[in-house]
């Protein structure tokens, strides 16, 4: 073999190596993209599974505590109308269960599962946070006769 043939074979081998290297990088990129798509699909699948489980689960009743009977039992008026003498789940803070507190009842056992925040109409809530600004009585028309 001559040096010329050896050089040509070497160039061909290097060119083939570079081509295979580029092909490998392209495949690596495809695999990375496929893994990201798989990860996103798994995340969406898990979310859909959770949504499905929540739709298939037994609902809960919203009620309002009328008054406590003793340390263990309370009288609760359900949103559908009837009143129940119910127990309370151990993880619920019994100190917060005062008269007027909204609660969630388990559909089958009628046990208080958790306390809910106060129900407020959004319009009323927005009025509570309205800033009247710096307005004097003289700026409001018709108040001078009443003051």
N, C-alpha and C positions, 0 to 999 in steps of 0.2 A: 504494500500500500504506500502510496506517495503522500507527501504532506498536503497536497492539494485536495485529494479525496478525503483525507482525515479532517481537514478544515471544513469541507462542505458537510460532512456527516455531523461534525460538532455543531455547526450553525443550524443544521436541520434539527438536531436534538434539542438545542437551546430554544429554537422557535417552537418546537412541539411542547417543550416544558412550559414556556410562557403561555401558550395557548391553553394547556391543561390547567395552569395556575389561574388564569382568568376564568376558565370554566368552573373551577373549584370555588372561586370567590362568588361567582354568580349563583352557584348552588347553595353556598353558605347563606347568601342574602335571601334566597327563596325559602330556605329552612327557617331562618330567623323570622321572616314575614309570616310563614305558616304557623310558627309557634305563637306569635303575637295574636294572630287570628284565632287560634285554638284557645288561648287564654281569655280573649274577649268573649268567645262563644261559651266557654265554661262559666264565666261570670254572669252572662246573660241567662244561661240555663239555670244557674243556682237562684238568681233573682226570680225567674219565672216559676221555679219550683216553690219558692217561699210564698209567692203571690197565690199560687194554686192551693197550697196548704192553708193559707189564711182564708181563702174563699170556701174551702171545704170544711173548715173548723166550725164548731158550734158557736153561735153568736152569744152575745152577752147582753144583759139588761142594764139600762141606766136607771138609777133611782136616786132618791134624796133621803138623807137621814132625817127622820122626824124627831126622835129622841132616843137616847140610850136607856135600856131597861136595867142592865147591870154591867159588870165588867166584861161579860162574854156576849151578851145579846143586845141587839138594837132593833128599833122599829124603823123600817124603810118603806117609803112609798115609791113604787115602781112607776116608770114613765107611762106605762100602759094603764095605770089606774089603781090596782090593788095594793094593799099594804101587807107587808110580811114581817115576821119576827125572824131575824137572820143572825147568823154567826159571822165571825170575821176571820180572815186568813191571818196566820201568825206573823207574816212579814209586814202587814199593814200597821201603821202607827195609830193606835187607838185614841191617842190624845187629839189627833186631828179630826176624828169623827164626831163632830159636834152637830147640833141641830142645823139643818140647812146645807150640809156638805153633800155634794154630788158624789155618787159612788158607782162602781161597776159591779154587778152581781153575776155570778156564774149561773148559766141558764138551768143547769140540772140540780145543783145543790143549794142555790140561792145564798151562796156565801159571798161576802164582800171581798172582791179580789184586789181592788185598789181605789184610792180616792182620786177624784177628778178635779181639775181647776174650776172655779166659778164660771158659770155660763153667762157670757156677756154678749149682748147684741153688738155687732161691729159698728153700727151707727152711733150707739151710745158710747162705745169705747172711743171712737174718734172724737166725740164731743168732749170727753173727759180730758183729752190731750190737746184741745184747741187753745191756742194762745190768744187772748183777747187784745193783747198789746197794751199800750199806755193811753187809755181813753179816760177822760174825765167825765163827770156827770153832766157838765154843761155841753159837752160834745154830743151827748145822746139826746135827741129831740123828744120833748114831751115829759121829761122827768122833773122839771122845775115845779110843776103844779103839785106833784106827789111828795116832794121832799120837804 
